[in-house]
Amino acid sequence: MNDVFKIESISQFHSLLQIPPPKHPLISVVDLSILNDQKQPPQSDGTKISSSFYSITLKHLKEGTLIYGRKQVDFQEGSLFFTYPDQVVTLKNAVFEDSRYSWGLIFHSDLILGTPLASKIATYTFFRYEVNEALHLSEDEKEGLSIIINSIRTELNRPIDKHTKNVFVSAIDLLLNHCSRYYDRQFVTRENENCTILRAIDKFLSNYFASSSLIEKGLPTALQCAEHVNLSPNYLSDLLRKETGKSTQEHIHYHLLEIAKDRLLGSNDSVKEIAHSLGFEYPNYFSNLFKKKMGVSPSVFRNLN
């Protein structure tokens, strides 16, 4: 059965967990260990679930599995992962470890409307990472984030006033900034693995441009690159930026332009013919990209060299 069970509100989410109603309609912090007090946690039988809110979850999963997209991961070591509105997650027979570091922060997008975070949140690309790209925290990092979570809990116990929204949004923004820092650390500590991925991407692109795929399928995409190394497009692009300063798309363009320059200088083919051989249906797109990256048009580049 492929139907997705949609959770429309934070109140509905609390109801499904059989816990007291939320103290604020747009934000809540849930102690995940309370799920162990139930004989059968709701919707934990493999049902696909999506919600209308963002979630940031630190899980210590002793038993069961979490499936996110097509990926499954073991959370026994305790990992932080993120979901965005309408992301589909599947939870199977979950039993969470009784830990003060096992919590879930959920907040509706309406909470951040009209604040700088509303436009900034799209820059936190880890919301669209795959679950196997979760953030693995040190004890100090867990403690630091839990301090912020506890400050949100404290605010939830206060009467709502004109400052409430700003306090919540500031706390979420601070937490996300720390998460960005910790992800940067994780990229660094996985340097050897990252270099292997970088080599795999370069090899994939070199082979792609040298094969008939370019003519048959057109230019390679960031998604194809990510699937080749079993990563999400956002995670791969962020990893490449950390390692090389270039996004996945910029890596594709780099390989493309190297071949284009070689053909411009090593053949008598017209710019139009070269554009078509590189997978461009419209030569103007090729010329515009070439000029944007190289500073001159293909024809000028050929004449100058």
Salt bridges, closest charged atoms under 4 A:
ASP86 OD1 - LYS6 NZ 2.83
GLU97 OE2 - HIS60 ND1 3.58
ASP110 OD2 - HIS108 ND1 3.71
GLU139 OE2 - LYS142 NZ 3.25
GLU141 OE1 - ARG185 NH2 2.66
GLU143 OE1 - ARG100 NH1 3.10
GLU155 OE1 - ARG158 NE 3.57
ASP173 OD1 - LYS120 NZ 3.15
ASP184 OD1 - LYS242 NZ 3.09
ASP202 OD1 - HIS251 ND1 3.92
ASP202 OD1 - HIS255 NE2 3.32
ASP238 OD1 - ARG241 NH1 3.49
GLU258 OE2 - LYS261 NZ 2.93
